[in-house]
Amino acid sequence: MRSGLESGLESGRKFAPIDEQSCKNAGAVYPRGMTFQQAFDHMFQLPLPILEKLLRPVIVYLVLVLLLRLFGKRELAQLNPFDLVVLLSLSNTVQNAIIGDDNSVTGGVIGAFSLLAINWLVVRVLFRSPRLTRAFEGRSAVLIQDGHIDRKALERESLTREELTAVIHRQGFQHVQQVRRCELEPNGNFYVEAFEPSIADKRHAELTAKLEELGRQIAALKSQPTEN
């Protein structure tokens, strides 16, 4: 008769077979006896040249800026779910182009530094050259002027009348005729100017007028001689 230990070992081999290939893969990912030096090299050693790590984010940055400039300002305005999906997908699309075959901490730091450096350089150059800024960022598009929609401007910016109406409603206007001027700015924001002051502006003006009148009355009372 076999002992209980032998029976248990046989049952373990029967119901829990060991996959030799899985053990090898696990050993490759989590090697036993990894020293501190090996772990340090695994995290910080660059598999790519430093020049390539610096150039990849710069190239992707410039290409994205150029594409957003060519495809118009509506992508930044996010007027519908499709625009939002495009912007959210861009980061995943260009991720591999930026980092390459590199998951090291050093590579991430170099990539972040490269992106921040090229953005700082572009901002400084545009700040010193207004003409280059207009050429690089574009101009504001006037969509509504004196209550009338500019259909050609809508077509250039690939905007529908319904999308423009939704923008007007978000600004607190019910009709296009209430808008003196509406512009789509280069950064994707909408500037809307009304014919008449808003309700808040009217209340502010009324309150200011009442305070001024109250001040005049107080000054008049102080100037009157007091009776003994």
Secondary structure, 3 states (H helix, E strand, C coil): CCCHHHHHHHHHHHHCCCCHHHHHHHHHHCCCCCCHHHHHHHHHCCCCCHHHHHHHHHHHHHHHHHHHHHCCCHHHHCCCHHHHHHHHHHHHHHHHHHHCCCCCHHHHHHHHHHHHHHHHHHHHHHHHCHHHHHHHHCCCEEEEECCEECHHHHHHCCCCHHHHHHHHHHCCCCCHHHEEEEEECCCCCEEEEECCCCHHHHHHHHHHHHHHHHHHHHHHHHHCCCCC
